[in-house]
Amino acid sequence: MQELRVLFSAKVRMVRNNILYAIKEESKVKGMVVTLFGSLLLLGGYFLFARGFQYLLSVDVVGPILIERLFALFLMVCFWMLILSSFMVSFPTFYKSEELEFLLARPFEFSTIFTVKFLEAFLYSSWAFLLLCIPLFLALGRNNQAPLSFYFSAPFLLFPFLVITTIIGATLTMLAVRYLSKARYLPIFLFVLLLAYLIFQGSRLKISEDLTLIPFLNQLSGAFRICDFSLLPSHWLASGLFAAAKGNGKECFFFFLVLIATGGFLFRGALLISAKDYYPSFSRFYSTSSVRKYPISRGLINRRERILRFLSLPIRSLAIKDIKIFLRTPAQWSQILIFFGLLALYFANLRNPAYEKLPFCWKNIITFLNLGALSLVLASFITRFAFPLISLEGRKAWIIGLAPIGWRKILREKFYLIFFFTFLVSEGLMIFSNLMLKVGPLLFFLSCGAILLVNFSLSGLAIGLGGLYPNFASDNPARIVSGIGGTLCFLFSIIYLLVCLFALWIPFHLYLLKIISHATFKGSLSLAIFLVLVLSLFTTLIPLILASGSLEKKEFL
C-alpha cells in the first residue's frame, strides 16, 4: 500500500504541475476559447438529446418503454466499445510507456505498477464517454422528471461500470501479450471476425417495407431482448439509472452494489494475474523480435515505391517512412477497422427494399444523416491519427528540421498522405451509401463533393494544429491527442462540420417544405456551396501556414 501511495502521489503531482504549467505558459485567450467551445458542445449535446427524448415520449403508450429499451441498447453497445477502447489504450500504456523500464527496475511489486498504469488506461479510454454522459444523463433526468437524487446517483453508478470495462480490456491485453506470440495482431483478428459475423447477420435481416410503428417495433424486438441479458454490466447500469429516475432508491442501490461487487472482484482477479503475468508479458514483448529485414527492392512498400515517383526523393522517403511506421504499429491502424468498419456495416444494411421505396424527402434526410455520421467519424479519425504525426517524430525532430527540404514540405507531405488515405475510404463509403439509397444526381454529387472538402479541410486542420502544438516528449498518441492542441483540433473540426452541413442542408429542407421556390433553391444552394468552399480553403491553409512558421522558428533542445 505504501508503494502505491508513493507512485500515486507522484502521478498527482505530475498532473498538478502540468496543469499549473499550462495555466502559466499557455495563452489565457486560448483557455477561454477551449472552455467556451467545450461548453457550447456540451450544451448542444444536451438540447439534442432532450429533443430526441421528447420526440420518443410523444409516441403514444410505448414512448417511455421505447426510451428505456433504446437507452439500454445504447449502453450495451458502449460497453463493448469501451472494452475495445481500453484494449487498444492498454497496449501502449502497459508496454510502450517510457517510465516502465524505470519502474520495473525499482523494488515495486508488479501488481502496484499494474494498478498505476491501470488508472492511466482508465482515464485515457473513458474520458470521451464521460463527456458524452454529461448531456445525456441531464437530458434523461429532465425528460423523466427525475428527482434530485438521480443526478447524485448517476456518477456512482457510472464509475464502477467504467472500471469493469477497463479491467476487462487491460487484463485481455496482458494475457494476450503473455501467451500469444502475435498478440499485437489479436485485436485486428478478433474485430475482423466480429465484423464479418455482423455483416453476415445483417445480410440475413430483412426490414419490413411497412415502416409504421408496430411493425417497426417488432423488427427491434430481437435487439431489445439482447439488452435484457441480466449478466451484462450495461443492463445493471441502465436498470439502476431508470430506478433512480423513478425515485426507487432501494433498486438503484441494489444495482450499485452489483456493479461495485463485480468491479471489485474483477480488479482483485486482475491484480492476481498481474502479479504472475505482467513482468513475464513485458519481458516476452521486448525479447520477441518480429522485425523482418528486406533489401531495397523487397517488401510490399518497397515494391510499390514507384507509385510515388511523382514526388521528389526526400519527400518520397519521408512518405514511405510514415507509411511503414503506421503499418508496423497495429495498435494504431487496427482502430481504423473500428472507425470505418462499423460505418461499412451500417451502409451495407441500406440495401433493404424499404429504404429504396422511401419518399425523396426521407432519402434526403437519410443522406445528410449519413454524410454527418461519416464526417464525424472522419473528424475523430483524423484528429486521432493525423494530429500526433508531427509530435511522433520525437526528440529527433531537430534532424528533420535541419534537412534541406524545410518544415513546409514536411507538413505538406503529411497532409497529402492523410488526405489521400481518408479520401479513398470515406469517398468509397459515401458512394456506396448513395447507391444503396438510389438518390438523385444532384444529391449524389453534392454529398460526394462535400466529403472531398471535409477530408481536405480536416486533414489540413489536424496537421496544422499538430505543428502548432507539438509534444515531442511523448511517444503515446493517445496522450498527445489528449493535450490542449488535440482538444482544439477536435472542437474546431466539429464547428467546421456543423457550419458546412447545415449550410448545405438548409436549402434542401426549405425547398422540400415548399417554403422557397425552385429558383430561390438554386440560388441559395449555390451560395451555400460557395460559403463551404471558402470556409474549407481557410480551414486548410491557415493552420498549415501558421504551423510552418512556428516550426521554422522553434528551437529544438
C-alpha positions in Angstrom: 0.0 0.0 0.0 2.9 2.3 0.8 4.3 1.7 -2.7 1.0 2.5 -4.3 0.7 5.7 -2.3 4.1 6.9 -3.4 3.5 6.3 -7.1 0.0 7.7 -6.9 1.2 10.9 -5.2 3.9 11.3 -7.8 1.4 11.0 -10.6 -0.9 13.5 -8.9 2.0 16.0 -8.5 2.9 15.5 -12.2 -0.7 16.2 -13.3 -0.9 19.2 -11.0 2.4 20.6 -12.3 1.4 20.1 -15.9 -1.9 22.0 -15.2 -0.1 24.8 -13.4 2.5 25.0 -16.2 -0.3 25.1 -18.9 -2.1 27.9 -16.9 1.1 29.8 -16.6 2.5 29.3 -20.1 -0.5 28.9 -22.3 -2.5 31.9 -23.6 -5.4 32.9 -21.4 -7.4 33.6 -24.6 -6.8 30.0 -25.8 -8.0 28.7 -22.5 -11.1 30.8 -22.7 -11.7 29.6 -26.3 -11.4 25.9 -25.4 -13.7 26.4 -22.4 -16.3 28.3 -24.5 -16.4 25.8 -27.3 -16.4 22.8 -24.9 -19.3 24.4 -23.1 -21.2 25.0 -26.3 -20.6 21.5 -27.4 -22.0 20.1 -24.2 -24.9 22.4 -24.3 -25.7 21.4 -27.9 -25.5 17.8 -27.0 -27.9 18.4 -24.1 -30.5 20.0 -26.4 -30.1 17.3 -29.0 -30.6 14.5 -26.5 -33.5 16.4 -24.8 -35.2 16.9 -28.2 -34.8 13.2 -29.0 -36.3 12.1 -25.7 -39.2 14.5 -26.1 -40.0 13.0 -29.5 -39.9 9.5 -28.2 -42.1 10.4 -25.3 -44.7 11.8 -27.7 -45.2 8.3 -29.1 -48.5 7.1 -27.5 -48.4 4.2 -25.0 -44.9 2.9 -25.9 -42.9 6.1 -25.6 -41.4 5.6 -22.1 -40.8 1.9 -22.8 -39.1 2.8 -26.1 -36.8 5.2 -24.3 -35.8 2.6 -21.8 -35.1 -0.1 -24.4 -33.2 2.2 -26.7 -31.1 3.6 -23.8 -30.3 0.0 -22.7 -29.3 -0.8 -26.3 -27.0 2.2 -26.4 -25.3 1.3 -23.1 -24.8 -2.3 -24.3 -23.1 -1.0 -27.5 -21.0 1.4 -25.4 -20.0 -1.5 -23.1 -18.4 -3.5 -25.9 -16.9 -0.4 -27.5 -15.3 0.7 -24.2 -13.8 -2.7 -23.7 -12.3 -2.5 -27.2 -11.1 1.1 -26.5 -9.4 0.0 -23.2 -7.8 -2.9 -25.1 -6.3 -0.5 -27.6 -5.2 2.0 -25.0 -3.8 -0.5 -22.6 -1.2 -1.8 -25.0 0.9 1.4 -25.3 0.1 2.3 -21.6 1.3 -1.0 -20.2 4.1 -1.9 -22.6 5.3 1.2 -24.5 5.5 3.9 -21.8 9.0 5.3 -21.3 8.8 5.2 -17.5 8.1 1.4 -17.4 11.8 0.4 -17.5 12.5 2.8 -14.6 9.6 1.4 -12.6 10.3 -2.2 -13.2 13.9 -1.7 -12.2 12.8 -0.4 -8.8 11.6 -2.5 -5.8 7.9 -2.1 -6.6 5.5 -5.1 -6.8 4.3 -5.8 -10.3 0.7 -5.5 -9.1 1.4 -2.0 -7.8 2.8 -0.9 -11.2 -0.2 -2.5 -12.9 -2.6 -0.5 -10.6 -0.9 2.8 -11.5 -0.9 2.1 -15.2 -4.5 0.8 -14.9 -5.5 4.3 -13.6 -3.9 5.9 -16.7 -5.6 3.5 -19.1 -8.9 4.2 -17.3 -8.6 7.9 -17.9 -7.5 7.6 -21.5 -10.1 5.1 -22.5 -13.1 6.7 -20.6 -12.8 10.5 -20.7 -14.7 10.8 -24.0 -17.6 8.6 -22.8 -17.7 10.6 -19.6 -18.1 13.8 -21.5 -20.9 12.2 -23.6 -22.7 11.1 -20.5 -23.0 14.6 -19.0 -25.5 16.0 -21.5 -27.1 12.5 -22.0 -27.9 12.0 -18.3 -29.0 15.6 -17.8 -31.5 15.3 -20.7 -32.7 11.8 -19.5 -33.3 13.2 -16.0 -35.1 16.3 -17.2 -37.4 14.4 -19.6 -38.3 11.8 -17.0 -38.8 14.5 -14.3 -36.3 12.6 -12.1 -35.7 13.6 -8.5 -32.5 15.4 -7.4 -31.1 12.1 -6.1 -30.9 10.8 -9.7 -28.1 13.3 -10.6 -26.1 12.2 -7.5 -26.7 8.5 -8.2 -25.6 8.6 -11.8 -21.9 9.2 -11.2 -21.7 6.5 -8.6 -23.4 4.0 -11.0 -21.2 5.1 -13.9 -17.8 4.8 -12.2 -17.8 1.0 -11.4 -19.2 0.4 -14.9 -16.2 2.1 -16.5 -13.9 0.3 -14.1 -15.3 -3.0 -15.2 -14.7 -2.2 -18.9 -11.2 -1.0 -18.3 -10.3 -4.1 -16.2 -11.5 -6.5 -18.9 -9.6 -4.6 -21.6 -6.4 -4.3 -19.6 -6.5 -8.0 -18.5 -7.1 -9.2 -22.0 -4.2 -7.2 -23.2 -1.8 -8.5 -20.6 -2.9 -12.2 -21.2 -2.6 -11.8 -25.0 0.9 -10.4 -24.8 1.9 -13.1 -22.3 0.5 -16.2 -24.0 0.2 -15.3 -27.7 3.3 -14.8 -29.8 1.4 -12.5 -32.2 -0.6 -10.6 -29.5 -0.3 -7.3 -31.2 -2.4 -8.6 -34.1 -5.0 -10.2 -31.9 -7.4 -7.2 -31.8 -7.4 -6.9 -35.5 -8.1 -10.6 -36.0 -10.9 -10.6 -33.4 -12.5 -7.5 -34.8 -12.4 -8.7 -38.4 -14.2 -11.9 -37.2 -16.8 -9.9 -35.3 -17.4 -7.5 -38.2 -17.7 -10.4 -40.7 -20.3 -12.1 -38.3 -22.3 -8.8 -38.0 -22.3 -8.3 -41.8 -23.5 -11.9 -42.3 -26.2 -11.4 -39.7 -27.2 -8.1 -41.3 -27.4 -9.6 -44.7 -30.0 -12.1 -43.3 -32.1 -9.3 -41.8 -35.0 -8.2 -43.9 -36.6 -5.0 -42.9 -40.3 -4.8 -43.5 -41.5 -2.4 -46.2 -44.2 -1.3 -43.8 -42.5 1.4 -41.7 -45.4 2.1 -39.4 -44.9 1.9 -35.6 -46.0 -1.6 -34.7 -44.0 -3.5 -37.5 -41.0 -1.3 -36.7 -41.1 -2.2 -33.0 -41.4 -5.9 -34.0 -38.2 -5.5 -36.0 -36.4 -4.1 -33.0 -37.7 -6.7 -30.5 -34.7 -9.0 -31.1 -32.2 -6.3 -30.3 -34.2 -5.4 -27.2 -34.1 -9.0 -25.9 -30.3 -8.9 -26.1 -30.3 -5.8 -23.8 -32.3 -7.7 -21.2 -29.5 -10.2 -20.6 -29.2 -9.9 -16.8 -25.4 -10.7 -16.6 -24.3 -7.7 -18.6 -23.0 -4.7 -16.7 -24.7 -2.4 -19.2 -28.1 -3.9 -18.1 -27.2 -3.2 -14.4 -26.3 0.4 -15.3 -29.4 1.0 -17.3 -31.7 -0.6 -14.6 -30.0 1.4 -11.9 -30.3 4.7 -13.7 -34.0 4.2 -14.5 -34.7 3.1 -10.9 -33.0 6.3 -9.7 -35.1 8.4 -12.2 -38.3 6.9 -10.8 -37.2 7.5 -7.2 -36.8 3.8 -6.4 -33.7 4.2 -4.2 -33.6 0.5 -3.0 -33.5 -0.9 -6.5 -30.9 1.7 -7.6 -28.7 0.9 -4.6 -29.0 -2.8 -5.3 -27.6 -2.4 -8.9 -24.9 -0.1 -7.5 -23.8 -2.9 -5.1 -23.9 -5.4 -8.0 -21.6 -3.1 -10.1 -19.3 -2.4 -7.1 -19.0 -6.1 -6.2 -18.3 -7.1 -9.8 -15.8 -4.4 -10.3 -14.0 -5.3 -7.0 -14.0 -9.0 -7.9 -12.6 -8.4 -11.4 -10.0 -5.9 -10.1 -8.8 -8.4 -7.5 -8.5 -11.0 -10.1 -6.6 -8.6 -12.4 -4.2 -7.9 -9.5 -3.5 -11.6 -9.0 -3.0 -12.1 -12.7 -0.6 -9.1 -12.9 1.5 -10.4 -10.0 2.1 -13.6 -12.0 2.0 -12.5 -15.6 2.7 -8.7 -16.0 6.5 -8.9 -15.9 6.7 -12.1 -18.0 4.5 -10.5 -20.6 6.6 -7.3 -20.6 9.8 -9.4 -20.9 8.3 -11.5 -23.7 7.2 -8.4 -25.6 10.6 -6.9 -25.7 12.5 -10.1 -26.1 10.5 -11.4 -29.1 11.7 -9.9 -32.4 9.2 -9.6 -35.2 11.4 -7.5 -37.4 12.0 -8.7 -41.0 14.8 -7.1 -43.0 14.1 -6.5 -46.6 16.6 -5.4 -49.3 15.8 -2.2 -51.1 13.8 -3.9 -53.8 11.9 -6.3 -51.5 8.9 -5.9 -49.3 5.4 -4.7 -50.1 6.1 -1.0 -49.6 9.4 -1.0 -51.3 8.0 -2.8 -54.4 5.2 -0.2 -54.6 7.6 2.8 -54.3 7.2 3.5 -58.0 3.7 4.7 -57.3 5.2 7.7 -55.6 7.6 8.6 -58.3 5.9 11.9 -58.9 7.2 13.1 -55.5 10.8 14.3 -55.0 13.2 11.8 -53.5 13.3 13.4 -50.0 9.5 13.8 -49.8 9.0 10.2 -51.1 11.4 8.9 -48.5 9.5 10.6 -45.7 6.2 9.3 -47.1 7.5 5.8 -47.2 8.9 6.1 -43.7 5.5 7.3 -42.3 3.6 4.5 -44.1 6.0 1.9 -42.7 5.7 3.2 -39.2 2.0 3.3 -39.5 1.7 -0.3 -40.8 4.2 -1.5 -38.1 2.0 -0.2 -35.3 -1.1 -2.4 -35.3 -2.3 -0.7 -32.1 -2.8 2.4 -34.3 -4.1 1.2 -37.7 -6.3 -1.5 -36.2 -8.5 1.3 -34.9 -9.3 2.2 -38.5 -11.3 -1.0 -38.6 -13.4 0.3 -35.7 -13.9 3.8 -37.2 -14.8 2.7 -40.7 -15.8 -1.0 -40.3 -18.9 -0.1 -38.3 -19.9 2.5 -40.9 -19.5 -0.1 -43.7 -21.7 -2.4 -41.7 -24.4 0.3 -41.4 -24.2 1.3 -45.0 -24.4 -2.4 -46.1 -27.8 -2.6 -44.5 -29.2 0.3 -46.5 -29.7 -2.2 -49.4 -33.1 -3.3 -47.9 -36.0 -2.6 -50.2 -37.7 -0.5 -47.5 -35.1 2.3 -47.9 -35.3 2.2 -51.7 -39.1 2.9 -51.6 -38.9 5.8 -49.2 -40.1 9.3 -50.5 -37.5 11.7 -51.7 -37.7 13.8 -48.6 -36.7 10.9 -46.4 -33.9 9.9 -48.7 -32.7 13.5 -48.5 -32.7 13.3 -44.6 -31.0 9.9 -44.5 -28.3 11.0 -47.0 -27.5 14.1 -44.9 -27.5 12.0 -41.7 -25.1 9.6 -43.4 -23.0 12.5 -44.5 -22.9 13.8 -41.0 -22.1 10.5 -39.4 -19.3 9.9 -41.9 -17.9 13.4 -41.3 -18.0 13.0 -37.5 -16.1 9.7 -37.9 -13.6 11.4 -40.1 -13.2 14.2 -37.5 -12.5 11.6 -34.8 -10.2 9.6 -37.0 -8.1 12.5 -38.4 -7.8 14.1 -35.0 -6.7 10.8 -33.5 -4.2 9.8 -36.2 -3.2 13.0 -38.1 -2.7 15.4 -35.2 0.1 13.4 -33.5 2.1 12.9 -36.7 4.4 15.8 -36.1 4.8 15.0 -32.4 5.7 11.4 -33.1 8.9 12.5 -34.8 10.0 12.7 -31.2 13.2 14.2 -29.9 14.9 13.5 -33.3 12.6 16.1 -34.9 15.5 18.6 -35.0 17.2 16.3 -37.5 14.3 16.6 -39.9 14.1 20.3 -39.2 17.7 20.8 -40.3 17.2 18.8 -43.5 17.3 20.9 -46.7 13.6 20.3 -47.5 12.2 22.5 -44.7 9.2 22.1 -42.5 6.8 23.5 -45.1 7.4 20.5 -47.4 7.3 18.1 -44.4 3.9 19.4 -43.4 2.7 19.2 -47.0 3.9 15.6 -47.2 2.0 14.5 -44.1 -1.1 16.5 -45.2 -1.3 14.8 -48.6 -0.6 11.3 -47.0 -3.6 11.7 -44.6 -5.8 13.3 -47.2 -5.2 10.6 -49.8 -5.9 7.7 -47.5 -9.0 9.2 -45.8 -10.4 10.3 -49.1 -10.2 6.8 -50.7 -12.0 5.2 -47.7 -14.6 7.9 -47.0 -15.5 8.7 -50.6 -16.0 5.0 -51.3 -18.3 4.7 -48.3 -20.3 7.8 -49.4 -20.7 6.5 -52.9 -21.8 3.1 -51.5 -24.4 4.8 -49.3 -25.8 6.8 -52.2 -26.0 3.8 -54.4 -27.9 1.8 -51.7 -30.4 4.7 -51.3 -30.6 5.4 -55.1 -30.5 9.1 -54.6 -30.8 11.6 -57.4 -27.8 13.0 -59.3 -27.7 16.4 -57.5 -27.7 14.9 -54.0 -25.3 12.2 -55.2 -22.6 14.6 -56.4 -23.2 17.2 -53.7 -22.6 14.6 -50.9 -19.5 13.2 -52.6 -18.1 16.7 -53.1 -18.8 17.6 -49.5 -16.8 14.5 -48.3 -14.0 15.6 -50.6 -13.9 19.1 -49.0 -14.3 17.6 -45.5 -11.3 15.4 -46.0 -9.2 18.2 -47.4 -10.1 20.7 -44.6 -9.9 18.3 -41.6 -6.5 17.0 -42.8 -5.1 20.5 -43.1 -6.6 21.5 -39.7 -5.2 18.4 -37.9 -1.7 18.6 -39.4 -1.5 22.4 -38.9 -2.6 22.3 -35.3 -0.3 19.3 -34.7 2.6 21.5 -35.9 1.4 24.5 -33.8 1.1 22.4 -30.6 3.7 19.6 -30.8 4.6 17.4 -27.9 8.0 15.8 -28.8 8.5 14.5 -25.3 5.7 11.8 -25.6 5.5 8.8 -27.9 2.0 7.8 -26.9 -0.5 9.1 -29.5 -3.4 9.0 -27.0 -1.6 11.2 -24.6 -0.6 13.6 -27.4 -4.2 13.9 -28.6 -5.4 14.5 -25.0 -3.5 17.7 -24.8 -4.7 21.3 -25.5 -3.8 21.1 -29.2 -5.8 17.9 -29.7 -8.8 19.3 -27.9 -8.7 22.4 -30.0 -8.4 20.3 -33.2 -11.5 18.3 -32.4 -13.5 21.3 -31.3 -12.7 23.3 -34.5 -13.4 20.2 -36.6 -16.9 19.8 -35.0 -17.6 23.5 -35.6 -16.5 23.4 -39.2 -18.7 20.3 -39.8 -21.7 21.9 -38.2 -21.4 25.0 -40.3 -20.9 23.2 -43.6 -23.5 20.5 -43.1 -26.2 23.0 -42.0 -25.3 25.4 -44.8 -25.8 22.6 -47.4 -28.9 21.0 -45.7 -31.0 24.2 -45.1 -31.7 24.9 -48.9 -32.9 21.3 -49.4 -35.0 21.4 -46.3 -36.7 24.7 -47.1 -37.3 23.6 -50.7 -38.9 20.2 -49.7 -41.2 22.1 -47.3 -42.2 24.3 -50.2 -41.1 27.4 -48.3 -38.9 28.6 -51.2 -39.3 28.3 -54.9 -37.1 26.3 -57.3 -35.2 29.4 -58.4 -34.5 30.5 -54.8 -33.4 27.0 -54.0 -30.8 27.1 -56.8 -29.5 30.5 -55.7 -29.3 29.6 -52.0 -27.7 26.2 -52.8 -25.1 28.0 -54.9 -24.4 30.5 -52.1 -24.1 27.6 -49.6 -21.6 25.8 -51.8 -19.5 29.0 -52.2 -19.5 29.5 -48.4 -18.4 25.9 -47.8 -15.6 26.3 -50.4 -14.3 29.5 -48.9 -14.5 28.1 -45.3 -12.8 24.9 -46.4 -10.0 26.8 -48.1 -9.3 28.9 -44.9 -9.6 25.9 -42.6 -7.0 24.1 -44.7 -4.4 26.8 -45.4 -4.3 29.0 -42.3 -3.3 26.2 -39.8 -0.7 24.9 -42.2 0.9 28.3 -42.8 0.9 29.1 -39.1 2.4 25.7 -38.3 5.2 26.1 -40.9 6.2 29.4 -39.4 6.1 28.1 -35.9 8.2 25.1 -36.6 10.8 27.1 -38.6 11.3 29.4 -35.6 11.3 26.6 -33.0 14.4 25.9 -31.0 15.0 22.1 -30.5 16.9 21.0 -27.4 
